Amino acid sequence: MIRVFVNGFGTIGKRVAFAVKKQDDLELVGVAKKKPDFKAYIANKFGIPLYVLNEDQIEEFENHGIKVNGVLGEALENADIIVDAAPKGVGAKNKELYLKFGKRAIFQGGESHDIVEVSFTAQANYRQALGKRFVRVVSCNTTAMARVLSELRKIANIRRVRGILVRRAADPWETKKGPIDAIVPSFKIPSHHAPDVKTVLGDLNIITLAVVVPTTRMHLHILNVEFDTRVDVDSVIDVLESAPRILIVPTRLGLDSTATIIELARDLGRERNDWYEVLVFSDGIRVHDNERWIEDAVHQEAVVGRENSEAIRGRVKIYEDGGRSIEKTDRSLGILRRL
Ligand SMILES: NC(=O)c1ccc[n+]([C@@H]2O[C@H](COP(=O)([O-])OP(=O)(O)OC[C@H]3O[C@@H](n4cnc5c(N)ncnc54)[C@H](OP(=O)(O)O)[C@@H]3O)[C@@H](O)[C@H]2O)c1
């Protein structure tokens, strides 16, 4: 058993912790929280050992009726691997602590590539990250693009990619973020996503542009992919359909928006209505002249949670082959291969 501690129990940390609990080769040592809010209550409710960042916080948590198991340092001692799911930028500071305790750690997409040895997406570069001490699971947008593009590369060499990312404004529980009535363009070309994809896929001619829209459900990606040779729609469908963690969504069933896709997750009774898979709209795969267009939806809260299981196993080389780890995680969590 690999003993895992999750430092930070918010949108991502919660999902990582609950996924770890379901793996028979991983043991959850506990999670850390800063505030005694409903997420701390959830940890107590589901019997997840809860740690605070320092001694001073214990009384505050207990005054809120939250049971605390100890302070961060004690938990770090007992773990083999830390999954850092603290807010953007905090992970870089926490790295000092992991070095001090002599631990391996996995960081999330809000951290910079510079603080790790490898930036990671399980189906794209599992082997490259094998055994490395510090690895970063890239952001939700980057993970989705790395999954789709690493599969498309199997058909033919990609000459160039141009991507428009329509990003959600906030996660559903975040009441202080916006916009609530505006579409906010970003004037930076490329947006930070294109260089981030290259940290996983290496050399690739990719440029991305990003806008933020007032929704909390999902991101939408519009990718224009040009191959070296002519590639038909069926080849694109075949390769994406046989790939793990990518689903082709039948738009003919009315699944033609992020709203209906989330409604489907509810109807299927998926945990937290989560989509771990990248959802490619069937009618969004098109050929126009020599260009291939792909439109997909990405559930920002959920898509990277499972990547962390592979990142954990890869650190201690439980599996040399990423495919076996992906299969194990996906079986335990009910990830779909086809709708
Ligand atoms: N949300 C997304 O859509 C998304 C998608 C992909 C990747 N990411 C990345 O994942 C990381 C985490 O994001 P998130 O959205 O999960 O953030 P979040 O919901 O704000 O959760 C952050 C968690 O870290 C805790 N925390 C705060 N300060 C800490 C510290 N000094 N040490 C340890 N933990 C601390 C917070 O505690 P309290 O709750 O007590 O404040 C909270 O539980 C970021 O790098 C982000 O860029 C986010």
The ligand as an SDF file (V2000), in Angstrom:
LIG
                    3D

 48 52  0  0  0  0  0  0  0  0999 V2000
  -10.8010   24.1560   -9.5880 N   0  0  0  0  0  0  0  0  0  0  0  0
  -10.4470   23.7700  -10.7700 C   0  0  0  0  0  0  0  0  0  0  0  0
  -11.2290   23.8270  -11.6960 O   0  0  0  0  0  0  0  0  0  0  0  0
   -9.0690   23.2530  -11.0250 C   0  0  0  0  0  0  0  0  0  0  0  0
   -8.8980   22.4050  -12.1270 C   0  0  0  0  0  0  0  0  0  0  0  0
   -7.6290   21.8680  -12.3650 C   0  0  0  0  0  0  0  0  0  0  0  0
   -6.5660   22.2120  -11.5510 C   0  0  0  0  0  0  0  0  0  0  0  0
   -6.7720   23.0820  -10.5150 N   0  0  0  0  0  0  0  0  0  0  0  0
   -5.5980   23.3990   -9.6740 C   0  0  0  0  0  0  0  0  0  0  0  0
   -5.6670   22.6190   -8.4850 O   0  0  0  0  0  0  0  0  0  0  0  0
   -5.0980   23.3460   -7.3830 C   0  0  0  0  0  0  0  0  0  0  0  0
   -6.1340   23.4550   -6.2850 C   0  0  0  0  0  0  0  0  0  0  0  0
   -7.2370   24.2010   -6.7930 O   0  0  0  0  0  0  0  0  0  0  0  0
   -8.6810   24.0690   -6.1550 P   0  0  0  0  0  0  0  0  0  0  0  0
   -9.6020   24.6430   -7.1790 O   0  0  0  0  0  0  0  0  0  0  0  0
   -8.9330   22.7150   -5.6230 O   0  0  0  0  0  0  0  0  0  0  0  0
   -8.5470   25.1070   -4.9590 O   0  0  0  0  0  0  0  0  0  0  0  0
   -9.5490   25.2800   -3.7120 P   0  0  0  0  0  0  0  0  0  0  0  0
  -10.8700   24.6910   -4.0300 O   0  0  0  0  0  0  0  0  0  0  0  0
   -9.4450   26.6800   -3.2920 O   0  0  0  0  0  0  0  0  0  0  0  0
   -8.8850   24.3530   -2.6000 O   0  0  0  0  0  0  0  0  0  0  0  0
   -7.6360   24.6290   -2.0390 C   0  0  0  0  0  0  0  0  0  0  0  0
   -7.5040   23.8800   -0.7250 C   0  0  0  0  0  0  0  0  0  0  0  0
   -6.2200   24.1180   -0.1530 O   0  0  0  0  0  0  0  0  0  0  0  0
   -6.3610   24.5050    1.2200 C   0  0  0  0  0  0  0  0  0  0  0  0
   -5.2500   25.4060    1.6040 N   0  0  0  0  0  0  0  0  0  0  0  0
   -5.2310   26.7400    1.6770 C   0  0  0  0  0  0  0  0  0  0  0  0
   -4.0080   27.1830    2.0460 N   0  0  0  0  0  0  0  0  0  0  0  0
   -3.2500   26.0810    2.2090 C   0  0  0  0  0  0  0  0  0  0  0  0
   -1.9140   25.8520    2.6160 C   0  0  0  0  0  0  0  0  0  0  0  0
   -1.0980   26.8640    2.9320 N   0  0  0  0  0  0  0  0  0  0  0  0
   -1.4570   24.5750    2.6860 N   0  0  0  0  0  0  0  0  0  0  0  0
   -2.2710   23.5400    2.3770 C   0  0  0  0  0  0  0  0  0  0  0  0
   -3.5620   23.6980    1.9870 N   0  0  0  0  0  0  0  0  0  0  0  0
   -4.0340   24.9470    1.9150 C   0  0  0  0  0  0  0  0  0  0  0  0
   -7.6880   25.1920    1.2780 C   0  0  0  0  0  0  0  0  0  0  0  0
   -8.1610   25.1350    2.5860 O   0  0  0  0  0  0  0  0  0  0  0  0
   -9.5220   25.8630    3.0180 P   0  0  0  0  0  0  0  0  0  0  0  0
  -10.6070   25.1640    2.2320 O   0  0  0  0  0  0  0  0  0  0  0  0
   -9.5750   25.5270    4.4370 O   0  0  0  0  0  0  0  0  0  0  0  0
   -9.3520   27.2930    2.6490 O   0  0  0  0  0  0  0  0  0  0  0  0
   -8.5150   24.3160    0.3210 C   0  0  0  0  0  0  0  0  0  0  0  0
   -9.0090   23.1880    0.9880 O   0  0  0  0  0  0  0  0  0  0  0  0
   -4.6220   24.6750   -7.9750 C   0  0  0  0  0  0  0  0  0  0  0  0
   -3.2820   24.5170   -8.3720 O   0  0  0  0  0  0  0  0  0  0  0  0
   -5.5070   24.8330   -9.2010 C   0  0  0  0  0  0  0  0  0  0  0  0
   -4.9440   25.6630  -10.1670 O   0  0  0  0  0  0  0  0  0  0  0  0
   -7.9960   23.5700  -10.2150 C   0  0  0  0  0  0  0  0  0  0  0  0
  1  2  1  0
  2  3  2  0
  2  4  1  0
  4  5  1  0
  4 48  2  0
  5  6  2  0
  6  7  1  0
  7  8  2  0
  8  9  1  0
  8 48  1  0
  9 10  1  0
  9 46  1  0
 10 11  1  0
 11 12  1  0
 11 44  1  0
 12 13  1  0
 13 14  1  0
 14 15  2  0
 14 16  1  0
 14 17  1  0
 17 18  1  0
 18 19  2  0
 18 20  1  0
 18 21  1  0
 21 22  1  0
 22 23  1  0
 23 24  1  0
 23 42  1  0
 24 25  1  0
 25 26  1  0
 25 36  1  0
 26 27  1  0
 26 35  1  0
 27 28  2  0
 28 29  1  0
 29 30  1  0
 29 35  2  0
 30 31  1  0
 30 32  2  0
 32 33  1  0
 33 34  2  0
 34 35  1  0
 36 37  1  0
 36 42  1  0
 37 38  1  0
 38 39  2  0
 38 40  1  0
 38 41  1  0
 42 43  1  0
 44 45  1  0
 44 46  1  0
 46 47  1  0
M  CHG  2   8   1  16  -1
M  END
$$$$
